[in-house]
Amino acid sequence: MDKGDQELAYKMIAERENQTVRVERESSFIIVAKARIWASEGWQVVITDKDGKSYQPAEFDKLLAA
């Protein structure tokens, strides 16, 4: 697998009305920061880690403690 095909560790999905935004990052710090911004703007946000576990905004701190 070359680097371009590598799956990133964290995925964020933000949804509002009929819009969906998807972001992938290797860093939990960066993905949590982005997710908090989207959530503060009224988007429904969830982060999924590489193991498939989903985190709602109230659980984002768990990602930073890992």
N, C-alpha and C positions, 0 to 999 in steps of 0.2 A: 504494500500500500504506500503510495507516495504521499508526501505531506499535504497535498491538495485534497486528498480523499479522507484525511483523518477526521474522525468525529470529535467534536469539541465536548468538553465535560459538562457544560451547563447550557440549557436552552430556556429562553424566556418567551412566553406568549402573552401579548397584551391585546385585549379585545375591548371595543367600545362601539356601540351601535352596530353598523355593518362593516366595521374595519377590523383587521387583524394585522398585528406586527409580530414578526418572529426575529429573535436575536440569539446568536450562539456565541459563547465566549469560553475560554479556557479558565479564566480567573473567577473564583466565586465573589471576590471583592467587587470586580467590575460589573458582573451580572446583577448583583444585589443593588449596587448604586443605580444602575440603569432602571431596574425594576421599581425601585422606590420612587424615582422621578416619574415614571409612567403612571404608577398608582396614585401619586399626588395630583396628577392631572385628570383623575377620574376614570382611568382605565382599569379593567379587571385583569389582574396580572397573576401569572403562575410561573414558577421556575421548576424545571425538571433537571435532576442530576443524571450523571452517566449510568446510574443503576436504575433509572426510571422512577425514582421517588419524586413526588410533586410537593412543592412548598407554596403555601399561600403567604400574603404579605406579613401576617402575624408570626410566621415561622422563618422569615428570612435570616434572622440572627443565628439560627441553627446552622445555616450554610457557612457563616463566618467563623463559627466555633470549631468547625471540622478541620 
